Amino acid sequence: MARRAFDAHIIYLLDGAPLFGGVKVVLDQANLMAARGYDVTVRCTEPRPDWMDVAFRWDETVDLAYLEHSSGPGEEADHEAIVIGTYWTTLGAAAVLGGRRAVHYCQGYEGLYSHNKTDHPAIREAYSLPMPALTVSPHLNGLLAREFGRRAEVVKQPLSTGFSPCRGSVNSGLSGSRTPRVLVMSPIEVDWKGVETGLRALVKLRDRDVDFDLVRISQFEQSELERGFDLGGEYHCRVRPERVQEIMRNCDLLLAPSWEPEGFGLPVLEAMASGVPVVASDVSCFRAWCGGAALLVPPKEPDLWANTVQRVLQHSDERLALRRQGLGLAGSYQPADSVRSLEQALCTLLDLGSS
């Protein structure tokens, strides 16, 4: 094993541990850094999650509000540790605990979300703290520099190795009499994930007698709103990551109709690694990292989505090209790539010398 780039205790701060992609990415990254030989702790407001295995210390005693506003016994700033805030509510505590080695792991700007408008002033205040950032996409670097005058470095997403194509598959999986399986992920209740656009597009395809089976994965139980689309198919709720891998590799197309607030869109990368073609929104994050590996369609346009999805389902050469391009791109997101990019980013942002 190559030498670590530096010696430091790495502390991640989490405000909760629900089964969402943003939390999974933090835990995946922490697992990789622990496996690399770093001393890693995740300090969280909730107990260790039951939906994912972790290989580092888990401290659920943290009180973020207390940390942010005081440094009492046992909570003094640890300026030798690298403290990584992961959500806007953790940034104040990270600044107190980490001092000059506080870093913000930004997976998307929460000030663009619609459900938390009352928090937007507090979010801007948190983002105005003078700490460098790790980001998941180049477009976030520009946003942080433009809006808050902050430095940032992109780190590679920690793609789980379990995302891989079906054994022996050489195309997108469509053959003979098989009905294509179209995957749409995320809760419909999170409006900026664009699930409603994807479902409306699929209703239009059903009206055109285009054959497909819908596969849904969500953190929430199916709502009355979603049942109203009457698309049938499979609905998987609160699925462990290894089960997601199994479901995904047995699908034929992923739709990712997110709006502009999307920070990266991890299911897109996971689908590519699984050999599944992708149709995604033409928004900043996908333009920044997808290149030509996904077809990009304007968000909130069900007719355009329906036309594009129909074309992809009916043209095997286009599916095969998307599959090959996606597999090629996903190949640059191996665990070693993620660790190396994180080490390099932290060395650059915190002026760490090699140990």
Secondary structure, 3 states (H helix, E strand, C coil): CCCCCCCCEEEEEECCCCCCHHHHHHHHHHHHHHHCCCEEEEEECCCCCCCCCCCCEEECCCCHHHHHHCCCCCCCCCCCCEEEECCHHHHHHHHHHHHHHEEEEECCCHHHCCCCHHHHHHHHHHHCCCCCEEECCHHHHHHHHHHHCCCEEECCCCCCCCCCCCCCCCCCCCCCCCCCEEEEECCCCCHHHCHHHHHHHHHHHHHCCCCCEEEEEECCCCCHHHHCCCCCCEEEECCCHHHHHHHHHCCCEEEECCCCCCCCCHHHHHHHHCCCCEEEECCHHHHHHCCCCCEEECCCCHHHHHHHHHHHHHCHHHHHHHHHHHHHHHCCCCHHHHHHHHHHHHHHHHCCCCC
